[in-house]
Amino acid sequence: MRYAATPVFTWSIVLACAFSAWGVLRPAQLAKVTNAIQHVILDLFGWVYLLAALGLLVSAICLAVSRYGDIPLGPDGEQPEFPLLTWFAMLFCAGMGIGLVFWGVAEPSAHFYNPPTGVGETPRAARLALQYALFHWGLHPWAIYTMVALCLAYFQFRKKKAGLISQSCQPVLGQRVDGPLGYLIDTLAVFATVFGVATSLGFGAIQISGGLSYLFGISNTFVTQLSLIVVVTALYMASAQTGLQRGIKYLSNLNMVLAVTLMAFLLLLGPTQFILEVFTTSLGRYLQHLPTMSLNLAPFEDSTWIHNWTLFYWAWWIAWAPFVGTFIARISKGRTVREFIAGVLLVPTVFCALWFSIFGGTAIALDMFSHVGMKDVIESQGKEVALFTLLEHFPLGSLMSLIAIVLIATFFITSADSATFVLGTLTTRGSLNPSNWIKLTWGVVQSVAAAVLLWSGGLQGLQTGSILAAFPFTFIIILMVISLVKAFRMERAS
């Protein structure tokens, strides 16, 4: 079947290739310019990220308990395509994946050593470390995903629109979404997806390389990371040919089995009672301080910590939103608005809280009570070895580290596989079955983008890429939510 390139495909490829070529030819210049833009965005518009994320969370909760909650995402009476547990596994693997494995130990440890306020390596710092880890991975990111996915699923399956970001804005923008304005919206969504996913893939390559270096002494260099990107790219492009019902579905279930295996291992062999107490306490502190943390920009003190952590995360989640939102919408046909919001918002949040309590809580316990010196290892070898350093302190640690590397690799494949599907959908007028050629093209593009970001700036380059991609898409999400509420009102009024 021949494929006629859409304007969105053409514009997006040109934009992504131009950015990648800039990074290859002038990596230092790219890093300098993007860092300057990043500082301007965070200094002048950090409040936009905070208000947008909080607004989306409030919107999700209000819609779940409103009279619109029983509206189905599809024709009346249609049953969901995927079983509940498979649905949870697929949305979770697409939504967090590599990042959760990378930061599960590294983030709470970093906050414990350098808390947002006060002195590090104290009981107060430990409480703040888990509280903020839950904040960064809890309700806010999943609310962003929830609202984008809800808009897409409703207009695609209930209103029979194309599965495009632009089509979700039609109640506000009218027929203009079928012209250049719509092409621009979808191109921005593609740009955010490419560099949001590239950030995650870069984290995955860094951590796999760090694990191989920690276990086998292989050099943790850019060459090693690039080699891993090439190998995993070949694997996920092979998986991308099998479609949702095979490749992504099976890999998502495998990911959940491996992740739960690691969690159960550490929960049973680690300080079990301490972990459960940490989970309970941290969840309570998180919910208690949620409003304050949601609106805190530290204007009367040094706000570097907020910029480096909270604002980076909010930008990362927004950059991932068109990708995760499109994918979650695709697998959620037939569920009601209320069921959808409850499932996407609450279940992954509780899972993330348990994950950070187990991995982050155990790491902090080892440092506070056993003085194992994890800080020195992380500072000398990088955040990517934090998980492997932790596992080595327990029986079968090397085996668990190998399982962790496999888990990261399968998360890598699942995320990239899902992203090629989404990018194909966004650039083929919303097709639910984009051609293999389109998916292969986007597979190569997003891997090249990940390599370029690593080459031009390493970990900092990955973070900068997300922040730049997310800013314009923030306003598109707001427009989508306004359109959704307007459409809900029209449906109930008819």
N, C-alpha and C positions, 0 to 999 in steps of 0.2 A: 504493500500500500504506500503510495507516494505521500509525502508530507509537504504541505505548503506552509512556509514559515509565517507566523503571525508577527505583527509589529512588536508585541511584547517580547517575543523570543528574540527578534533581531536587536531591539534596543538593549535588552538585558545582556545578551552575549557581548555586544560591543562594549558596554559599560564594564562588565566583569573582566573582559580581556584587557581593556585599557588599564584598569586598576592593577591587574596582575602584571602586565608588561612594565608598568611604572615600578612596581616592587622588585622586579627582576633586574631592570636596568639601573635604577636609582634607589636602592633600598634605604640608604641613609636619608635621602631627601624625602622619601615617602614617610619614614618614621618621624622625621622632624615636622613635616606639614601636618600629618594626622594627629600627632601629639598636641600641636598648637591648637588645632580645631577642637580636640577633645577638651582641653582646658577651658576654652571659651564656652563650650556647651555646658560643662559641669559647673563652671563659675556663675554663668548667667541664667541657666535654665535647669539647674538641678531640681528646683522646686516643681518643675513641670512633671518630671519623672515621679516624684513622690505623690503629688496630687492625682496624677493619672492612675497610678497603681492602686491607691486607696479608693479612688472613685470607681474603678472597675470591680474591686472587692465588694463595695457597698451595693453596686448595681446587681452583681450576681446574687447576693443574699436577698435583696428586695424582690428580684424576679422569681426566685425559688419559692418565696412565701406568698407571692401575689396570685391574683386570679388567672395569670397567664401560665402558671406552673403546670397545668394539665394539657397544654397544647403539645401535640406530638410533633416530632421532627420527621415528618413524612406523612403519607396518606393515613387517614383514620383507620385504625385496626391493624396496621402493618407491624410485624414482629421484628425485633432487632436481628441484625445479620450475624453478630458474634455472641457467644455465651458470655455471661457476666465476668467470669474470671479471666477469660481470654481478652475481653475488652479492657479490663483493668491492666493486664500485663502489657498490651499493645500501647495504650495511652501513656503508661508510666515510662516504658522504655523510650518512647519518642520524646517525652517531655523532660526527662532528667538524664537518664543514661549515664554517659561517661562522666559528666560533671559531678554526679553524686559520688561515684567511686573516687574521683580525683580529690574532692574536697571533704570527704567524709571524716578523715583524720586531720587533714591539713588545715581546714578552716578553724575548727574549735581549738586546735593547738596554737594557731597563729593568734587568735583572740586571747587565749590564755596567756601567752607571752607578751602581747601588745594589745591590751583591751581598749575599747573606745574611750573609756575614762578610767582614771586611777592607775594604780601600780599593778604590774603583771605578776603572774605566778603566786597569787593569793586566792583564798576561798572566794572572795568577791569576783576576782577575775575569772575564776572557773565558772561561777554562776552566769556571768555576762557572756562567756564564750559559748555556752550551750544555748542561752536565750537568743543570742543574735544569729547563731547558726540556724535555729528553727525559724526565726524571722525571715532570713534570706531565702529559705527553701520551703516555706510553708504556704499560708493562704494567699499571699500577694501574687507570687508567680503563677499559681494555679488559677487564680481569678483572672489574670491576664489571658491565659490559655482558654479558660472557660468561656469568656465573653467573645473572643475572636471565633472560637469553634462554634459557639451557639449561633452567632450571626450567620456563619457560612452554612451550617447544617440546616437552619430554618429556611433560608432563601433557596438553597439548593434542593432540599428534599420536600419541603412543604409548599414552596412557591414555584418550584420547577425552573429556577434560574440556573445559569451556568455556575460552576463551583469556583468563582473568582472573587477576589477581594472587592473589586470595583462593583460587581453586581449587588453586593451587600449594602452599597451606599445609594442604590437607586431611589428609595423613598425620599431621600433628601436632594440628590443631584439630578433626578429624572433621567431623561434619555441621553444626557451628556456622558453617562458612564459607558455608552457604546461608541464613543469617539476618542479623540486624543486625551481628554481628561481621564477617561477610564484606563487607557493604555499607560498613562503616567502612574496612576495608582497601582496598577498591577506590576509595573516595572520596579517601583519602590519596594513592593512586597517581595519580589524576586531578589532584589539587591540585599534587603535585610535578611532573607533566608540564606542566601549564599554565604554571607559573611558571619551571620549568626551560627550557622552549622559549621563553617570553617573554624570558628573559634573552638567549638566543642571537639572537632576532629583534631585540632592542634593539641588540645589538652590530652586527648587520648594517646596521640603519638608520643608526647612528652612522658606520660606516665608509663606506657609500655616500655619505652626506652629506659626510663629510670628503673623499672622493675628488672629488666634484663641486665642492666648494669649492676644493680644491687645483688642479684642472685648469681650471675655468671661472669661478672667483671667486664661485660661488653661496654665499650666506650659510649657514654651518653652524650652524643654530639648531634649536630644538625644533620650530618650524613646518615647516622643511624635512624633519626626521626623521619628523614625523607624516605629512606628505604622502607620503613614501616608503613608510611602513607601509601607508597606504591603497591606494596603487597596487599594491604587491606583494601585499597581501591579496587584491585582486581577481584577480590573476594566479594565485595558488596555489589559490584557491577554484575557479577555472575548471579548473585542472589536477586538483584533487581529484575532479572528476566523472568522470575517465577511468579511475580505478582503478590498481592496481599494475602490470598488464601493459602499460600504455601510458604515462601521465603520469610517474609516479615512475621507472619503468624507463628511459625515454628521457632524462629530465632527469639521472638519476644517471650515465648513460654520457656525456652532454654535460659534466657537471661534471668527470669524470675526464679527459676530453680537454683541457678548458681548464686544469685544474690541472697536468697533465703538460706542457702547452705552456709555461706560466709557469716551471715548474721547469727544463725543458730550455733555455729562453731564458737564464735567469740562470746555469745551470750552464755553458753554452757561452760566453757573453759575459762572465761574471764571472771571478773568480779560481779557475779550475777545479781546479788542483792543490791550492790552499789548502782549497777546499770539501771535496774528497775526503779530505784529511788531517784536517780538522775532523770529518767524519762518522766516520771510523775511531776517532779519539782520543776523541771525545765518547761514542760508543757504548761504548767500553771503560771509560771513567771512570764512565759511568752504571751499567753492570753491576757494576763493582768496588764502588761506594759505595751500591748499591741497599739493602742491609739498614740501613745507618746512616741514610740519608735517609728510609727508610720509617717509622722510629720516632723521628725527631727533632722535639721540641717546644721545644727551647731553653729549658729551665726555669731555667737559671742565668744567662741573659742576656736582652736585649730580644727578645721573641718576636713583635714586630709584623710582621716580614717573613714569618714562618711563617703567621701569621693571614691576612695580606693575599694570600698566594700559595697555599701548599700547602693550607691548610684550605679556602680558597675553592674551589680546584679540586676537592678531594675532595667537597665539598658539591655543587658544580655537576654532577659526574659522577653522584653518587647521585640528584640531582633529575632528571637526564635518564634514569636507568636504567629506570623503568617504560615510558617512551616508546620508547627505543632497544631495550630488551629485548623489548618486545612486537613491534616492527617486525622485528627480526632473527629472532625466533622464527617470525614469519609467513613469511619468505622462506627458511627453512632446513629445511623439511620434507624428510625423506629422507636427511639426512646423519647419519653416526655421531657419537657423543659425542666421540671422539678427533679426527675430522676437523673437527668444529664448533669445538672449543676451539682447535685449532692454527690454523684459518683466522681466527677472530675475534680471537684473542689476539696472534698473531705478525705476520701480514702488515700490519695497520694500524700496529703499533708500529714496524716497520722503515720504513714509508712516512713516518710522522711524524718519525722520526729524520732521514731524508733531507731532508724539508721544512725542518726547523729548521736543519739544517746548511747548506742552500743559502741560505735567506733570512736567517736570523739570523747565520750565519757571514759572509756577504757584508757585511751591515750593520756588523758588528763590525770586519771588515777595512777597510772604508772609513773608519771612525772612527780605528782604531789606526794605520793606515799612510798614509792619504791625508788625514786630518784634515779631512773634509768638513763637520763641524759638524752632523751629524744630530741630536745631542742638543738643540741650540738650537731646531731646527724642531719636534721632538716636544714639547718642553716648552712652546713658545709656541702650537702649534696642536693639540696633543693626540695621543694614541697612535694615533688612527684614521688619521692621515696618514703613519704610519711606512712602510708598504708603498709608497705613492706617492712619497714622498721618496726611497726607495731606487731605485726603477725609473727615476727621472728622471736618474740618473747614468749611464745606459747608452743606447746607440743604440736608437731606436724606443721610448724610455721612455714617451712619451705614449700610443702605441698599446698597449703592454703594460699601462699603467694603465687604459685603457678595457676591455681584456680582463679585468683584475682586477675592475673594477666589475661587468661582466657575470657573472663567476664568483661574486661575492658575491651578486648578485641571484638567480642560479639555485640557489645553495646555500640562500638564503633561502626560495625557493619549494619546494625539495625538502624541507627540514627541516619547514616549516610544513605542506606537503602530507602528509608522513608522519605528522606529529603529529595532523592532523585524522582520519586513518584510525585511529590508535591510540586517540585519545580516543573516537571512535565505537565502536570495539571494546569498550573498557572500560566504556562506559555503555549497551551494548545486549546485555548478558549474553554477551559474548565473540563476537559475530557477526563472521565473516571478511569480510562485505560490508555494513558499516553503510550506512544510507540516506544519500542526498545531503543531505537536510534536516538530519540529525544532524551531518554533516561541515561543512556551512555554518555551523551554529550554533557549533560549536567553533572554526571558523576565525575568526569574529568575536570570540569570547571571548578567544582567546589573543592576537590583535592588540591588543585593548583593554587587556589586561593588560600587554603590552609598552609601550604608550603611557603607561599609568599609572605604571609603574616609571620610565620616562624622565622623566616630568613631575615625579614626587615626589622623585627623587634622582639622576637621570642615571646615570652609570656605577656609582657607589656603590650606587644604588638597585637596579640590576640584580643586583649581586653579593649584596646583602642578601636579595633575593627568593629567590635560589637556596639560600642557607644556611638560611633559614627552612623552605623546602619540603622540604629534604633530611633534616632531623634525624629526624622520626618515621619516614620511610621506611627509614632505616638499619636499624632493628630488624626491619622487615618482611622485608628482604632476608635477614637472618640466619635468620629463621624459614623462609623459602623454601628456603635451602640445607640446613637440617636436614631438612626434608620431602623434598627430592630424594634425599639420601643414604639416608634411611629407605626410600623407594620403590625405589631401586636395590637395596638389600639384599633387599627382599621379592621383587623380580623374579628375582634370581639364586637365591634360596632356593626358588622355586617350580618 
